[in-house]
């Protein structure tokens, strides 16, 4: 019996928001002192040219969504807001004390958790506090994630007035049965309301996040969700595979049984039909799992090969230094990664001691930097080349040998000094990246680490 390409290549694998991936960071050799040297070097190289990025993690949610793999704290007690914002501003001040001049901020992204858990006044206090130590870069792009059930007109208007022009709303799926399984009850009316508000206020890029492969999700559910999405015409979409990792996230992803999840060809059909409907309605597929109208900045960045990918996802602009603020946040200097503690109480304690709350990280080797560039090329441009000597590495011949079967399946084209991913190969970008992942090749995981690639 012949197996499908989906069955063949649907294996556990990284999502490649970084390279090396977090499980392969060399934590024993990492020190906070090295991280300081790393981000200071990146700041000196980039601040005056492109500015820097900030990712700010706002972890509080009023209820647990069982599909979610993010670091969060469930509470209905909104008195937690002020202490957390004070801690964020303290952390930011500790970073700014390490810098020789005021940073220019090119990008801000408020993620979570639920950023719109926070009141309008507290969000304003946070952003104004950030810019008491910094300047806004030219052509800055500030964005945030909004929960359709609790995002208010006042929040949208205030953040717009503070310079935000992008907002993304988590939709996931409109089926009541699916929503009940993932504990995310969210009527279409709420999504439509906040989307229209954002358009009325003047946001330039409104995004919706949709997930395929959710428990009890059927083809009719995906068609209905995409058709409702098309009726609201967001500027860009993330349409991605549900990452089922209950061994990492504990009870947070055990609100349903494994047999309730669509598998292999059935799951892939959900994506292909959704993709076809989106294409019919003017959306262009970009990188992995993303779609945008031709008027959106992400489409132009992809078309001009200027799109970037990091822990914040795909971006229309690139900064060398991204500082992550807040519990569990990850920072990226290009030369190194640093992650804050995931424990909220420890986060507060380290800041009280005037210490950066960084607890682990990785300083990239010369080899890491080469492979990182190849993986970024593949995930952003769907091709990579080693025509420059600086992108050649000694294991490349073996990598090309390992890719022969993927080439035989017509998922890539291997040229003399280049690899191009074909249209048929788009669903398997992560598998192609895995062939370049030297850390993964040298030490296969002995336990479950990653979700399935397809």
C-alpha positions in Angstrom: 0.0 0.0 0.0 1.5 3.3 -1.1 1.6 6.0 1.6 1.0 9.6 1.0 3.6 12.3 1.2 1.8 13.7 4.3 2.0 10.3 6.0 5.7 9.9 5.0 6.9 13.3 6.2 4.5 13.9 9.1 7.1 13.4 11.9 8.0 15.3 15.1 10.0 18.4 14.2 10.8 22.0 15.3 8.9 25.0 14.1 12.2 26.9 13.6 11.4 30.2 15.3 15.1 30.0 16.1 18.2 28.1 15.3 19.5 26.3 17.3 16.1 25.4 18.6 15.6 25.8 22.3 16.1 22.1 23.3 19.6 22.3 21.7 20.8 25.4 23.4 24.2 25.0 25.1 22.9 26.2 28.5 25.9 25.0 30.5 28.3 27.3 28.6 25.9 30.2 28.8 26.3 33.1 31.2 24.3 36.3 31.7 27.6 38.2 31.2 28.1 36.7 27.8 24.5 37.7 27.0 25.2 41.3 28.0 28.2 41.4 25.7 26.2 39.9 22.9 23.3 42.4 23.0 25.7 45.3 23.5 27.5 44.2 20.3 24.2 43.9 18.4 23.1 47.3 19.7 26.3 49.0 18.5 25.9 47.5 15.0 22.2 48.2 14.5 20.6 50.9 16.7 21.5 53.9 14.5 20.7 52.0 11.3 17.5 50.0 11.9 16.7 50.4 15.6 15.8 47.5 17.8 12.7 45.4 18.5 10.8 44.7 21.8 8.7 41.7 22.5 6.7 42.2 25.7 5.0 39.1 27.2 1.7 39.8 29.0 0.9 36.4 30.5 -2.5 36.8 32.2 -5.7 35.2 30.9 -9.1 35.0 32.5 -9.6 31.4 31.3 -7.5 28.5 30.0 -7.7 27.7 26.3 -6.8 24.0 25.9 -5.2 24.5 22.5 -2.7 27.0 23.8 1.0 26.3 24.2 2.0 29.7 25.6 3.3 30.6 29.0 0.3 32.1 30.9 -1.2 32.7 34.4 -4.9 32.2 34.7 -6.7 34.7 36.9 -9.7 37.0 37.0 -8.0 39.2 39.5 -7.0 42.4 37.6 -5.1 43.8 40.6 -2.1 41.9 39.2 -1.8 44.3 36.3 0.1 47.2 38.0 2.7 45.1 39.7 3.5 43.3 36.5 3.8 46.5 34.5 6.1 48.0 37.1 8.3 44.9 36.8 8.4 45.2 33.0 9.5 48.8 33.2 12.1 47.8 35.8 13.5 45.1 33.5 13.6 47.6 30.6 15.4 50.1 32.7 18.0 47.5 33.6 18.6 46.9 29.8 18.8 50.6 29.1 21.5 51.1 31.8 23.6 48.6 29.8 23.4 50.7 26.6 25.5 53.7 25.6 22.7 55.7 24.2 18.9 55.8 23.9 17.6 53.0 21.7 15.5 53.6 18.7 12.6 51.2 18.8 11.6 49.9 15.3 9.2 47.2 16.4 7.0 46.4 19.5 4.9 43.4 19.8 2.6 42.8 22.8 2.0 39.1 23.1 0.6 36.7 25.7 -1.3 35.4 27.4 -3.9 38.0 26.7 -2.5 41.6 26.2 -6.1 42.9 26.3 -6.5 41.5 29.8 -4.8 44.8 30.8 -6.8 48.0 31.2 -6.5 50.9 28.7 -4.8 53.0 31.4 -2.2 50.3 32.2 -1.4 49.7 28.6 -0.8 53.4 28.1 1.4 53.5 31.3 3.4 50.6 29.9 4.1 52.2 26.5 4.8 55.6 27.9 7.1 54.1 30.4 9.0 52.3 27.6 9.5 55.5 25.7 10.7 57.4 28.8 14.0 55.5 28.0 13.7 55.3 24.2 12.9 57.0 20.9 10.6 55.8 18.1 12.5 54.8 15.0 11.3 56.0 11.6 8.7 53.8 9.9 8.2 51.9 13.2 5.7 49.0 13.3 4.0 48.3 16.6 1.5 45.5 17.0 -0.4 43.6 19.6 -2.6 40.5 20.0 -6.2 41.1 20.9 -8.8 38.7 22.4 -12.1 39.4 20.5 -14.1 38.7 23.7 -12.4 41.4 25.8 -10.8 43.9 23.4 -12.5 47.3 23.8 -12.8 50.2 21.5 -11.0 52.3 24.0 -8.0 49.9 24.0 -7.8 49.9 20.2 -8.1 53.7 20.1 -5.5 54.3 22.8 -2.9 51.9 21.3 -3.5 53.5 17.9 -2.8 56.9 19.4 0.4 55.5 20.9 1.7 54.4 17.5 0.2 50.9 17.0 -0.9 50.1 13.5 -1.2 46.3 13.5 -3.4 44.1 15.5 -4.1 40.4 15.3 -7.1 38.6 16.7 -7.2 35.0 17.7 -10.1 33.3 16.0 -9.0 29.6 15.8 -12.4 28.2 14.6 -16.0 29.2 14.7 -17.5 25.8 15.3 -19.3 25.7 18.7 -18.2 22.0 19.2 -14.6 22.9 18.5 -14.7 26.0 20.7 -16.2 24.0 23.5 -13.4 21.4 23.2 -10.7 24.0 23.3 -12.5 26.1 26.0 -12.5 29.2 23.7 -16.2 30.2 23.3 -16.1 33.1 20.9 -19.0 34.1 18.7 -18.4 35.5 15.2 -20.2 38.7 16.3 -17.3 39.5 18.7 -14.7 39.0 16.0 -16.6 41.1 13.5 -17.1 43.9 16.1 -13.4 44.3 17.0 -12.3 43.9 13.3 -14.7 46.7 12.2 -13.6 48.9 15.1 -9.9 48.5 14.1 -10.7 49.4 10.5 -12.7 52.4 11.6 -9.9 53.7 13.8 -7.4 53.3 11.0 -5.3 50.2 11.7 -3.2 49.5 8.5 -2.9 45.7 9.1 -5.5 43.6 10.8 -4.7 39.9 11.2 -6.7 36.8 12.2 -5.2 33.6 13.5 -6.9 30.4 12.4 -5.9 26.8 13.4 -6.4 23.6 11.5 -6.2 20.2 13.1 -8.2 21.1 16.3 -10.2 18.5 18.1 -13.5 17.5 16.4 -12.7 19.9 13.5 -14.3 18.9 10.2 -13.9 20.1 6.6 -17.2 21.9 6.9 -15.9 23.7 10.0 -12.8 24.9 8.2 -14.9 26.0 5.2 -17.3 27.9 7.4 -14.5 29.6 9.4 -12.6 30.6 6.2 -15.8 32.0 4.6 -16.6 34.0 7.7 -13.0 35.3 7.8 -13.3 36.3 4.1 -16.4 38.3 4.9 -14.4 40.4 7.3 -11.4 40.7 5.0 -8.5 40.9 7.4 -5.2 42.1 5.8 -3.2 39.0 6.8 -3.8 35.6 8.2 -1.9 33.0 10.2 -3.4 29.6 9.2 -1.4 27.1 11.0 -1.4 23.5 12.3 -2.4 22.9 15.9 0.7 21.9 17.9 -0.3 19.0 20.1 2.3 18.8 22.8 0.6 17.7 26.0 3.8 16.1 27.4 5.2 19.7 27.6 2.1 21.7 28.5 0.5 19.3 31.0 -3.2 19.6 31.7 -3.4 22.6 29.5 -3.7 20.4 26.4 -5.7 17.5 27.8 -9.2 18.9 27.4 -9.8 16.2 24.8 -8.4 12.8 23.7 -5.9 12.1 20.9 -8.5 10.2 18.9 -10.6 13.5 18.7 -7.9 15.1 16.5 -7.9 14.9 12.7 -4.9 12.9 11.4 -2.6 12.8 8.4 -4.4 13.1 5.1 -7.6 14.2 6.8 -5.8 17.0 8.6 -3.9 18.0 5.5 -7.1 18.3 3.5 -8.4 20.9 6.0 -5.4 23.0 5.1 -5.5 22.5 1.4 -9.2 23.4 1.2 -8.7 26.4 3.4 -5.8 27.5 1.3 -7.8 27.2 -1.9 -10.6 29.3 -0.5 -8.2 31.9 0.7 -6.5 32.1 -2.6 -9.8 32.4 -4.4 -10.5 35.5 -2.2 -7.2 37.2 -3.0 -4.9 36.0 -0.3 -1.3 35.1 -1.2 0.5 32.3 0.6 3.7 33.6 2.3 6.4 31.6 3.9 5.0 28.9 6.2 1.3 29.1 7.4 0.8 32.7 6.5 -1.4 34.6 4.0 -1.7 38.2 3.1 -3.6 40.5 0.7 -1.4 42.1 -1.9 -1.9 45.5 -0.2 -0.3 44.3 3.1 3.2 45.1 4.1 4.0 41.4 4.7 3.2 40.6 1.1 5.5 43.3 -0.1 8.3 42.2 2.2 8.0 38.6 1.0 7.9 39.7 -2.7 11.0 41.8 -2.2 12.8 39.1 -0.2 13.0 41.3 2.9 10.8 39.3 5.2 12.2 38.1 8.5 11.3 35.4 11.0 12.0 35.3 14.8 10.2 34.5 18.0 7.6 37.1 17.2 6.8 35.2 13.9 7.1 36.8 10.5 7.9 40.4 10.2 8.0 42.9 7.3 11.2 44.5 8.6 14.3 43.1 10.3 16.2 44.3 13.3 19.3 42.6 14.5 18.5 43.0 18.2 15.2 41.9 19.8 14.8 42.3 23.5 12.2 40.2 25.2 10.6 41.7 28.3 8.4 39.8 30.8 8.2 36.3 32.2 9.4 33.5 29.7 10.3 36.1 27.0 13.2 35.3 24.7 15.7 37.8 23.4 17.7 37.6 20.3 20.9 39.5 19.4 21.6 37.4 16.2 24.7 36.2 18.0 22.9 34.8 21.0 19.6 34.0 22.6 18.5 34.5 26.2 15.3 33.4 27.9 13.7 34.8 31.1 12.5 32.6 33.9 9.0 31.1 33.3 8.1 31.4 36.9 6.3 34.7 37.7 7.4 34.8 41.4 11.1 34.2 40.4 10.7 37.0 37.8 9.7 39.5 40.4 12.4 38.4 42.8 15.3 38.7 40.3 14.1 42.2 39.4 14.0 43.2 43.1 17.6 42.1 43.2 18.3 44.4 40.2 19.2 41.4 38.1 18.1 40.7 34.5 15.6 37.7 34.9 17.5 35.7 32.3 17.9 32.0 33.4 19.1 30.3 30.2 20.4 31.0 26.7 22.8 30.1 23.9 25.7 31.9 22.3 25.9 30.9 18.6 29.0 29.4 17.1 30.2 30.2 13.6 28.6 27.0 12.4 25.3 28.0 14.1 25.3 31.3 12.3 25.7 29.7 8.9 23.0 27.2 9.5 20.7 29.8 11.0 21.0 31.8 7.8 20.1 28.8 5.6 17.1 28.0 7.7 15.9 31.7 7.7 16.3 31.7 3.9 14.2 28.5 3.6 11.4 29.7 5.9 11.2 33.2 4.5 12.2 32.9 0.8 11.6 29.2 0.2 15.2 28.8 -1.2 18.8 29.1 0.0 22.2 29.2 -1.7 25.8 28.6 -0.8 27.2 30.5 -3.8 29.0 32.7 -1.3 31.9 31.0 0.6 30.5 32.4 3.8 27.5 30.1 3.6 29.3 26.9 2.8 29.8 24.4 5.6 31.7 21.1 5.6 28.6 18.9 6.2 26.8 20.4 3.1 27.5 17.4 0.8 25.9 15.1 3.4 22.9 17.4 3.8 22.4 17.3 0.0 22.6 13.5 0.1 20.0 13.5 2.8 17.7 15.7 0.7 17.8 13.4 -2.4 14.6 11.6 -1.4 12.8 14.9 -0.8 14.1 15.9 -4.3 12.8 12.7 -5.8 9.4 13.4 -4.3 9.6 16.7 -6.2 9.4 18.8 -3.1 12.6 20.7 -3.8 14.9 21.4 -6.8 18.6 21.1 -6.1 20.8 23.2 -8.4 24.6 23.6 -8.5 24.7 26.0 -5.6 21.1 26.5 -4.6 18.0 24.7 -3.3 14.5 25.9 -4.2 11.3 24.6 -2.5 8.6 23.8 -5.1 4.9 24.6 -4.7 4.3 21.0 -3.7 7.1 21.3 -1.1 5.5 24.2 0.8 3.8 22.0 3.4 7.1 20.3 4.1 9.4 23.3 4.7 10.1 22.2 8.3 11.2 18.7 7.0 13.6 20.4 4.6 15.0 22.6 7.4 15.5 19.5 9.5 18.0 18.3 6.9 20.2 21.4 7.7 19.7 21.1 11.4 23.1 19.8 12.5 22.3 19.8 16.2 19.2 17.5 15.5 21.3 15.3 13.3 24.0 14.8 15.9 21.7 14.1 18.8 18.1 12.8 18.1 15.7 13.5 20.9 15.2 10.6 23.3 11.8 11.9 24.4 9.0 13.9 22.9 10.1 17.4 22.2 8.3 18.6 19.1 4.9 18.7 17.6 4.3 17.0 14.2 5.6 18.9 11.1 2.6 18.6 8.9 
